[in-house]
Amino acid sequence: MTPPTALWAILAGGLGTRYGEPKYSAVYHGIRFLDRALGIVMESCATADRIVVCLRDGQEWSAEASTMPPYEVVRDGPARQGPVAGLLAATTAAKEHDILVTLPVDMPLLSVEILHGLKLQAVASRRAVVATSAQSGDIHWTLSAIPRHLLPEVERSANGGATSLRRVFTELDFVGVPFDDSLLANINHRPL
């Protein structure tokens, strides 16, 4: 049996208002957020997988600016804002893959084990899965895996007016997959 292929989508279209600049191009502890996310995705990828970076219109970036291997930039649709726009752009790009795995650009402590855990759980359960914090119970809506057969439902929800990932995943009847809280830290403010 052929292993499932994945489209790995880095959600990077945020404005970074609390951080002070868009995080996709910001440097955090000497490495651009985007390069850090691309690095962990590259460690997780199989040969037949594909990587996309979801950016909003007007956000400048070129693959040449990155030190990481090839990826594509897909643009968030103008009809949606926030992470729902990124998810919708990724969903459109993922139609030829078995699983869509999304991750935010601002979780620098993610590991290959977390990304593989999400992917494997989505394959095994045939359901959308979302990372949850084991200790606090927080749900990390931008860190997910969605089987291909559910992508039309994602599009229906997003195009039907869903303005939050919470609503999209609730309509998909998602499964939460717990991971250690410390590995799921979002960096929302610039370190002092």
C-alpha contacts under 8 A as a table, 3 or more apart, distances in Angstrom:
res1	aa1	res2	aa2	distance
4	P	97	H	7.60
4	P	98	D	5.47
4	P	99	I	7.10
4	P	123	V	7.86
5	T	46	A	7.49
5	T	48	A	6.06
5	T	49	D	5.33
5	T	97	H	5.26
5	T	98	D	5.18
5	T	99	I	6.39
6	A	45	C	7.80
6	A	48	A	7.77
6	A	49	D	4.97
6	A	50	R	6.61
6	A	94	A	7.87
6	A	97	H	5.40
6	A	98	D	5.83
6	A	99	I	4.70
6	A	100	L	5.68
6	A	101	V	6.79
7	L	49	D	5.80
7	L	50	R	4.91
7	L	51	I	5.83
7	L	52	V	7.36
7	L	93	A	7.79
7	L	94	A	5.61
7	L	97	H	6.08
7	L	98	D	7.95
7	L	99	I	6.36
7	L	100	L	4.94
7	L	101	V	6.18
8	W	41	V	7.04
8	W	45	C	8.00
8	W	49	D	7.48
8	W	50	R	6.19
8	W	51	I	4.77
8	W	52	V	6.25
8	W	100	L	6.17
8	W	101	V	4.92
8	W	102	T	5.99
8	W	103	L	7.87
9	A	51	I	5.98
9	A	52	V	4.90
9	A	53	V	5.70
9	A	54	C	6.75
9	A	90	A	6.04
9	A	100	L	7.27
9	A	101	V	6.09
9	A	102	T	4.74
9	A	103	L	6.42
10	I	37	A	7.23
10	I	38	L	7.85
10	I	51	I	7.87
10	I	52	V	6.38
10	I	53	V	4.80
10	I	54	C	6.03
10	I	102	T	5.87
10	I	103	L	5.10
10	I	104	P	5.64
10	I	105	V	5.89
11	L	14	G	7.94
11	L	53	V	6.32
11	L	54	C	5.08
11	L	55	L	7.14
11	L	83	P	6.99
11	L	86	G	5.77
11	L	87	L	7.50
11	L	102	T	6.81
11	L	103	L	6.00
11	L	104	P	4.78
11	L	105	V	5.85
11	L	142	T	7.44
12	A	23	K	7.27
12	A	24	Y	5.47
12	A	34	L	7.66
12	A	53	V	6.55
12	A	54	C	5.53
12	A	55	L	5.43
12	A	86	G	7.77
12	A	104	P	6.42
12	A	105	V	5.25
13	G	22	P	7.88
13	G	24	Y	7.52
13	G	54	C	6.03
13	G	55	L	4.07
13	G	56	R	4.97
13	G	59	Q	7.63
13	G	76	D	7.43
13	G	82	G	7.24
13	G	83	P	7.61
13	G	86	G	6.86
14	G	22	P	6.31
14	G	23	K	7.24
14	G	55	L	7.80
14	G	56	R	7.80
14	G	82	G	6.55
14	G	83	P	7.70
15	L	21	E	6.65
15	L	22	P	4.72
15	L	23	K	7.36
16	G	19	Y	5.00
16	G	20	G	5.86
16	G	21	E	4.96
16	G	22	P	4.24
16	G	23	K	5.52
16	G	188	N	7.59
17	T	20	G	5.24
17	T	21	E	6.28
17	T	22	P	7.27
18	R	21	E	7.98
18	R	188	N	6.06
18	R	189	H	5.70
19	Y	22	P	7.45
19	Y	23	K	7.26
19	Y	187	I	8.00
19	Y	188	N	5.50
19	Y	189	H	4.35
19	Y	190	R	5.13
20	G	189	H	7.68
20	G	190	R	7.23
21	E	26	A	6.81
22	P	25	S	6.18
22	P	26	A	6.42
23	K	26	A	4.75
23	K	27	V	7.82
23	K	33	F	6.25
23	K	34	L	7.73
23	K	105	V	7.14
23	K	106	D	6.79
24	Y	32	R	7.07
24	Y	33	F	5.51
24	Y	34	L	4.95
24	Y	105	V	6.23
24	Y	106	D	7.82
25	S	32	R	5.93
25	S	33	F	6.58
25	S	34	L	6.55
25	S	61	W	7.99
26	A	32	R	5.42
26	A	33	F	6.09
27	V	30	G	5.78
27	V	31	I	5.12
27	V	32	R	4.07
27	V	33	F	6.08
28	Y	31	I	5.39
28	Y	32	R	5.90
28	Y	33	F	6.22
31	I	35	D	6.70
31	I	36	R	6.49
32	R	35	D	5.20
32	R	36	R	6.26
33	F	36	R	5.17
33	F	37	A	6.27
33	F	105	V	6.01
33	F	106	D	6.18
33	F	108	P	7.10
34	L	37	A	5.10
34	L	38	L	6.04
34	L	105	V	5.82
35	D	38	L	5.00
35	D	39	G	6.05
35	D	66	S	6.49
35	D	67	T	7.03
35	D	68	M	6.30
36	R	39	G	5.13
36	R	40	I	6.59
36	R	108	P	6.49
37	A	40	I	5.40
37	A	41	V	6.28
37	A	105	V	5.84
37	A	106	D	7.83
37	A	107	M	7.67
37	A	108	P	6.82
38	L	41	V	5.05
38	L	42	M	6.01
38	L	68	M	6.62
39	G	42	M	5.12
39	G	43	E	6.42
39	G	68	M	6.87
40	I	43	E	5.15
40	I	44	S	6.41
40	I	110	L	7.36
40	I	111	S	6.63
40	I	112	V	6.31
41	V	44	S	4.95
41	V	45	C	6.07
41	V	51	I	7.83
41	V	112	V	7.52
42	M	45	C	5.21
42	M	69	P	7.85
43	E	112	V	6.55
44	S	112	V	5.54
44	S	115	L	6.98
44	S	116	H	6.85
45	C	49	D	5.92
45	C	50	R	7.78
46	A	49	D	5.36
49	D	97	H	7.77
50	R	71	Y	7.32
51	I	70	P	7.90
51	I	71	Y	5.10
51	I	72	E	6.45
52	V	71	Y	5.52
52	V	72	E	4.69
52	V	73	V	5.51
52	V	74	V	6.45
52	V	90	A	7.44
53	V	71	Y	7.17
53	V	72	E	6.20
53	V	73	V	4.78
53	V	74	V	6.09
54	C	73	V	5.96
54	C	74	V	5.00
54	C	75	R	5.66
54	C	76	D	6.32
54	C	86	G	5.49
54	C	89	A	6.83
54	C	90	A	6.91
55	L	59	Q	6.34
55	L	73	V	6.87
55	L	74	V	6.38
55	L	75	R	5.09
55	L	76	D	5.90
55	L	86	G	7.15
56	R	59	Q	5.85
56	R	75	R	5.25
56	R	76	D	4.79
56	R	77	G	7.48
56	R	78	P	7.99
56	R	86	G	7.89
57	D	75	R	5.97
57	D	76	D	6.74
57	D	78	P	7.64
61	W	65	A	6.91
62	S	65	A	5.35
62	S	66	S	7.21
63	A	66	S	5.34
63	A	70	P	6.84
63	A	71	Y	7.12
63	A	72	E	7.85
64	E	67	T	7.29
74	V	89	A	6.45
74	V	90	A	7.40
74	V	93	A	7.82
75	R	86	G	7.65
75	R	89	A	6.43
76	D	80	R	7.45
76	D	81	Q	7.72
76	D	85	A	5.02
76	D	86	G	5.20
76	D	88	L	7.29
76	D	89	A	5.33
77	G	80	R	5.90
77	G	81	Q	7.87
77	G	85	A	5.87
77	G	86	G	7.86
77	G	88	L	7.57
77	G	89	A	6.59
78	P	81	Q	7.24
78	P	85	A	7.87
79	A	85	A	7.81
80	R	84	V	6.68
80	R	85	A	4.84
80	R	163	T	7.70
81	Q	84	V	6.43
81	Q	85	A	5.12
81	Q	163	T	7.80
82	G	85	A	5.61
82	G	86	G	6.88
83	P	86	G	4.97
83	P	87	L	6.10
83	P	142	T	7.11
83	P	164	S	7.36
83	P	165	L	6.79
84	V	87	L	5.03
84	V	88	L	6.07
84	V	158	A	6.68
84	V	162	A	7.68
84	V	163	T	6.47
84	V	164	S	6.07
84	V	165	L	5.82
85	A	88	L	5.13
85	A	89	A	6.23
86	G	89	A	5.13
86	G	90	A	6.15
87	L	90	A	5.03
87	L	91	T	5.98
87	L	102	T	7.67
88	L	91	T	4.99
88	L	92	T	6.30
88	L	154	V	7.43
88	L	155	E	6.37
88	L	158	A	6.81
89	A	92	T	5.28
89	A	93	A	6.47
90	A	93	A	5.05
90	A	94	A	6.06
90	A	100	L	7.62
91	T	94	A	5.09
91	T	95	K	6.80
91	T	100	L	7.19
91	T	151	L	6.12
91	T	154	V	7.51
91	T	155	E	7.29
92	T	95	K	6.18
93	A	96	E	7.82
94	A	97	H	5.41
94	A	98	D	7.98
94	A	99	I	7.56
94	A	100	L	6.09
94	A	148	R	7.59
95	K	98	D	7.90
95	K	148	R	6.71
95	K	151	L	7.64
97	H	100	L	7.14
97	H	148	R	6.70
98	D	147	P	5.94
98	D	148	R	5.08
99	I	119	K	7.11
99	I	122	A	7.62
99	I	123	V	7.46
99	I	145	A	6.53
99	I	146	I	5.56
99	I	147	P	4.48
99	I	148	R	5.48
100	L	145	A	5.45
100	L	146	I	5.09
100	L	147	P	6.37
100	L	148	R	7.00
101	V	115	L	7.74
101	V	118	L	7.76
101	V	119	K	6.73
101	V	143	L	7.52
101	V	144	S	5.66
101	V	145	A	4.25
101	V	146	I	6.48
102	T	142	T	6.23
102	T	143	L	5.35
102	T	144	S	5.22
102	T	145	A	6.31
103	L	107	M	7.96
103	L	142	T	5.55
103	L	143	L	4.44
103	L	144	S	6.73
104	P	107	M	6.22
104	P	142	T	5.71
104	P	143	L	6.49
105	V	108	P	7.72
106	D	186	N	5.47
106	D	187	I	5.60
106	D	188	N	7.62
107	M	110	L	5.99
107	M	183	L	7.96
107	M	184	L	6.31
107	M	185	A	5.79
107	M	186	N	4.82
107	M	187	I	6.52
108	P	185	A	7.65
108	P	186	N	7.61
108	P	187	I	7.86
109	L	182	S	7.83
109	L	183	L	5.07
109	L	184	L	6.65
109	L	185	A	6.94
110	L	114	I	6.65
110	L	115	L	7.74
110	L	183	L	5.64
110	L	184	L	6.44
111	S	114	I	5.34
111	S	115	L	6.64
111	S	183	L	7.64
112	V	115	L	5.22
112	V	116	H	5.99
113	E	116	H	5.13
113	E	117	G	5.79
114	I	117	G	4.98
114	I	118	L	6.28
114	I	179	F	7.31
115	L	118	L	5.32
115	L	119	K	6.30
116	H	119	K	5.03
116	H	120	L	5.95
117	G	120	L	5.28
117	G	121	Q	6.04
118	L	121	Q	5.21
118	L	122	A	6.21
118	L	129	V	6.47
118	L	130	V	7.28
118	L	131	A	7.25
118	L	144	S	6.55
118	L	145	A	5.75
118	L	177	V	7.10
119	K	122	A	5.25
119	K	123	V	6.27
119	K	145	A	5.62
120	L	123	V	5.07
120	L	124	A	6.04
121	Q	124	A	5.14
121	Q	125	S	5.89
121	Q	126	R	7.93
121	Q	129	V	7.00
121	Q	177	V	7.99
122	A	125	S	5.33
122	A	126	R	5.32
122	A	127	R	5.41
122	A	128	A	5.85
122	A	129	V	5.82
122	A	145	A	5.92
122	A	146	I	6.20
122	A	147	P	6.18
123	V	126	R	5.27
123	V	127	R	7.60
123	V	147	P	6.68
126	R	147	P	6.09
127	R	146	I	6.67
127	R	147	P	6.51
127	R	150	L	7.72
127	R	172	L	7.82
127	R	173	D	7.73
127	R	174	F	6.36
127	R	175	V	6.96
128	A	144	S	7.28
128	A	145	A	5.81
128	A	146	I	4.44
128	A	147	P	6.48
128	A	150	L	7.57
128	A	169	F	7.34
128	A	172	L	6.68
128	A	173	D	7.36
128	A	174	F	4.85
128	A	175	V	6.28
129	V	144	S	5.53
129	V	145	A	5.35
129	V	146	I	6.52
129	V	174	F	5.34
129	V	175	V	4.68
129	V	176	G	5.70
129	V	177	V	6.61
130	V	139	I	7.13
130	V	140	H	6.57
130	V	141	W	6.06
130	V	142	T	7.78
130	V	143	L	5.93
130	V	144	S	4.34
130	V	145	A	6.67
130	V	174	F	6.83
130	V	175	V	6.30
130	V	176	G	5.01
130	V	177	V	6.03
131	A	139	I	6.23
131	A	140	H	5.44
131	A	141	W	7.14
131	A	143	L	5.71
131	A	144	S	6.19
131	A	176	G	5.78
131	A	177	V	4.95
131	A	178	P	5.94
131	A	179	F	6.83
132	T	137	G	5.94
132	T	138	D	5.53
132	T	139	I	4.41
132	T	140	H	5.76
132	T	176	G	5.73
132	T	177	V	5.59
132	T	178	P	4.63
132	T	179	F	6.20
133	S	136	S	5.53
133	S	137	G	4.84
133	S	138	D	5.10
133	S	139	I	6.46
133	S	140	H	7.68
133	S	178	P	5.45
133	S	179	F	5.39
133	S	180	D	5.90
133	S	181	D	4.71
133	S	184	L	7.06
134	A	137	G	5.66
134	A	138	D	7.94
134	A	178	P	4.72
134	A	179	F	5.18
134	A	180	D	5.39
134	A	181	D	6.05
135	Q	180	D	6.88
135	Q	181	D	6.12
136	S	181	D	7.03
139	I	176	G	7.59
140	H	143	L	5.66
140	H	144	S	7.94
140	H	184	L	7.88
141	W	144	S	6.63
141	W	165	L	5.94
141	W	166	R	6.49
141	W	169	F	7.84
142	T	165	L	7.43
146	I	150	L	6.66
146	I	151	L	7.21
147	P	150	L	5.74
147	P	151	L	7.08
148	R	151	L	5.31
149	H	152	P	7.05
150	L	153	E	5.31
150	L	154	V	6.52
150	L	172	L	7.63
151	L	154	V	4.98
151	L	155	E	6.34
152	P	155	E	5.06
152	P	156	R	6.16
153	E	156	R	4.99
153	E	157	S	6.11
153	E	172	L	7.22
154	V	157	S	5.21
154	V	158	A	6.12
154	V	168	V	6.39
154	V	172	L	7.55
155	E	158	A	5.14
155	E	159	N	5.78
156	R	159	N	5.21
156	R	160	G	5.63
157	S	160	G	4.96
157	S	161	G	6.60
157	S	162	A	5.63
157	S	168	V	5.81
157	S	171	E	7.50
158	A	161	G	5.65
158	A	162	A	4.84
158	A	163	T	7.15
158	A	168	V	6.81
159	N	162	A	7.07
162	A	165	L	7.62
162	A	167	R	6.13
162	A	168	V	6.30
163	T	167	R	7.36
164	S	167	R	5.44
164	S	168	V	6.64
165	L	168	V	4.95
165	L	169	F	6.05
166	R	169	F	5.40
166	R	170	T	5.94
167	R	170	T	5.06
167	R	171	E	6.14
168	V	171	E	5.32
168	V	172	L	6.49
169	F	172	L	4.84
169	F	173	D	6.29
169	F	174	F	5.59
170	T	173	D	5.05
170	T	174	F	6.17
171	E	174	F	7.86
179	F	183	L	7.41
179	F	184	L	7.58
180	D	183	L	5.74
180	D	184	L	7.06
181	D	184	L	5.35
181	D	185	A	6.89
182	S	185	A	5.82
187	I	190	R	7.49
